[in-house]
Amino acid sequence: MTERAISVLSLTRKFGDFTAVDDVSFEVNSGEVFGFLGPNGAGKTTTIKMLTGLLKPTKGAASVAGFDVATQREELVSHIGYMSQLFSLYGDLTVDENISLFGGLYGITGKQFQERREWILSMAELEDRSKVLTSELPLGWKQRLALGCAMLHEPPVIFLDEPTSGVDPIARRRFWDLIHSLAAQGTTILVSTHYMEEAEYCHRLSLMNRGKLIALDTPPALRRSMTTPILHVETDNPLHAVTIAQNFPTVTDVTIYGRAIHAVVSDIDAARTGIPDAIRAQNINVSNVKEIPPSLEDVFADFIRREGGALDE
C-alpha cells in the first residue's frame, strides 16, 4: 500500500476569527482503512467537508483520488463516495427507488447500473425487499443499503462519517466486515467513529482535538506510546469513587469504565493501596484492583488531556 489516495498538507479552515481546522497534514494509502477520531468540536467533520469538496480550505492543500479538493471539485465528486450517520437515504422511497436515484445522480445506466443494483441488493441482503419502503427497514439494512448507494459508481475513495451510530453491535460488526472486504479490493476508506472498539479495526488511526491533529499511528503503536501506569478499580459506586480518586495525590486523570474506574497515576505502588483504601473509607465496596495496559480510550483520553482537554470542556 504505497500509493497515496489522500494527501493533506497544512490544511486550515477558518470561520471568521475561529480556526476549526489548524494546519493539519497526513496521508492515506490506497486500500487503507483510516480512522478519524476526536471529541465533538475537534474539527473532524470540517476536515471531511474540505476533503469531499464541500468546503474550500482557507490555507493549505489536499488531493483525493488524485484531484485537488479546491480546484477540481467536479472531477473529485465523481471519484469519491460519502456516507453519513443519517445514511443519506430517502425514507419515502423504496429500496429500488433509492438505488435508481443514486444511479441517476452518478450517471450510471444500462448494463452497468443493473450489475451494480444486483451487487447492492446482494451485499445488503435486500434481494427480497427491493420494493419495501426504506423507512421500514431495520437500521442494519439501511446502513448496508446506504453504503451500497455510496459505492454504486465504484469510487476509489469513500468517506464514512460515523456510519454505525445507533446501530446494534452485531450489525456494526457485519458492517466492518464489509469495510474490510472493500479495502481488500483496493478501496480506500476514511471513517470517523466514536466507538473505540471500532477503532481497533482500522489500519491506522488519527486523533484530532481543537482543530489539530495530535496523534497518528497504528492501534498497537498508539497503545505502546502511553507508558504512564493505569490502575483499574472495580466498585459498586463508580460515580462516587471517581470523585475520591481525583483527589488522590498521584492521580493525573481518572475516568469511569462501566462498574470500574481507570486512574492514570504517577506512582503505581502508592495508588494500588491508597486509592482502594480511600474509597473503602467512604463505605464503598471495592471488589478488584489491578494495573492494566492502556486501551485506546485510555490513550486518547491521555492525549486530549495533555493537549488542554476537549473544546467543550
C-alpha positions, 0 to 999 in steps of 0.5 A: 500500500504505497500509493497515496489516495489522500494527501493533506498538507497544512490544511486550515479552515477558518470561520471568521476569527475561529480556526476549526481546522489548524494546519493539519497534514497526513496521508492515506494509502490506497486500500487503507482503512483510516480512522478519524477520531476526536471529541465533538468540536475537534474539527473532524467533520470540517476536515471531511467537508474540505476533503469531499469538496464541500468546503474550500480550505482557507490555507493549505492543500489536499488531493483525493483520488488524485484531484485537488479538493479546491480546484477540481471539485467536479472531477473529485465528486465523481471519484469519491463516495460519502456516507453519513450517520443519517445514511443519506437515504430517502425514507419515502422511497423504496429500496429500488427507488433509492438505488435508481436515484443514486444511479441517476445522480452518478450517471450510471445506466444500462448494463452497468447500473443493473450489475451494480443494483444486483451487487447492492441488493446482494451485499445488503441482503435486500434481494427480497425487499427491493420494493419495501419502503426504506423507512421500514427497514431495520437500521442494519439494512439501511446502513448496508443499503446506504453504503451500497448507494455510496459505492454504486459508481465504484469510487476509489475513495469513500468517506464514512462519517460515523456510519454505525451510530445507533446501530446494534453491535452485531450489525456494526460488526457485519458492517466492518466486515464489509469495510474490510472486504472493500479495502481488500479490493483496493478501496480506500476508506476514511471513517470517523467513529466514536466507538473505540472498539471500532477503532481497533479495526482500522489500519491506522488511526488519527486523533484530532482535538481543537482543530489539530491533529495530535496523534497518528499511528497504528492501534498497537503503536498508539497503545505502546506510546502511553507508558504512564501506569493505569490502575483499574478499580472495580466498585459498586459506586463508580460515580462516587469513587471517581470523585475520591480518586481525583483527589488522590495525590498521584492521580493525573486523570481518572475516568469511569469504565462501566462498574470500574474506574481507570486512574492514570497515576504517577506512582503505581505502588502508592495508588494500588493501596491508597486509592482502594483504601480511600474509597473503602473509607467512604463505605464503598465496596471495592471488589478488584484492583489491578494495573492494566495496559492502556486501551485506546480510550485510555490513550486518547483520553491521555492525549486530549488531556495533555493537549488542554482537554476537549473544546467543550470542556 
